[in-house]
């Protein structure tokens, strides 16, 4: 299953519903593109709903960290929703480095 992204606005928050796999290649490129686009459009509050993500590899983790920095550099905030226990370990482990 490839990565699918659906963007919607709830009040002043841009919600990106993510499903599938965030892996090197199309998955990381898609996440990067969506976040760059939202920042370019001046969106300051972004929520990534990861509850339907089946797998994330190290490149996917790196892209989430990079996206977090990109959004913060643009004066915004990026929040993650729906992380599984395994994803939390991967993300928090990468962030601690």
N, C-alpha and C positions, 0 to 999 in steps of 0.2 A: 504494500500500500504506500503510495507516495504521500507527500505532505499536502494538506489542503488548508487554506487560510480563508477565514471569513471575517471581515472587518465591519463593526457596527459602532454606533455612537450611543452612549447612555449618559444623559445629562452632559457633562463636560469631559467625560472619560471615553477614550477610544478603546474598545474591547476587540481584541484579535483572538478569535476562536481558532485554535490550532488542532488539527487531527492528523494522525499518521505517524511518520518518522522524521525526526530532525537529525539528519545525517549528512555527512560530507557530500557536497554536490548540490543538487536541486533543493534539498531541504534547507541547507544553510543559506543558499543564495536567496531563496524566497523570504526567509525571516529577515535577512539583511535588507532586502528591497522594501519590504513593508515598513520596517522601522525607519529607514532613511526617508521614505516618502512621508510618513507621518511627521517626522521632525521637520522636514522641508516645508510641510503645510502648516507648521507652527503649533502642532498638537503637543500639549505639555503633560497630559496625564494619559498614560498608556497601560493597559492591563492585558497581559498575555494569559489566556485561558488554556492551560496545558492539560486539562483533565482527560482529553481524548488522545494524548500523545502515547503511542505504544512503545517507542524506543528513541533514545537520544544517545549519540556517541560523543566522543571527546570534541569533535569539530562542532557539534551542536551546542555543547556546553560553552565552548569558546565563543561561538556566535552570540549566545545569550549574554555572556559577560561583556563582549564588545558592544552589543546593542544597549546594554545598561549604561555603559560609559558614553556612548553616542547620545542617548536621550538626556543624560545628566549634563553633558557638555552643552546641549541645546537649551538648558534651563528647565528641563522636565523631569518627570519621574516615571520609572518603569517598574511595575509590580507583576509578580508571577502568581497565578492562581491554579489550583488543582494539581499540584505536584504530588506524585506518588512518593512513598518512602524511599524507594531506590533513587528516584530523580533528585530528591532532597539531598541525599548523601553525595551524589555526583556534583550537584551545583554548589552545595556548601563546601565540599572538599576542594573544588576548583577555586572558589572565592577566597578560601583561607590561604591559598598559595601566594 
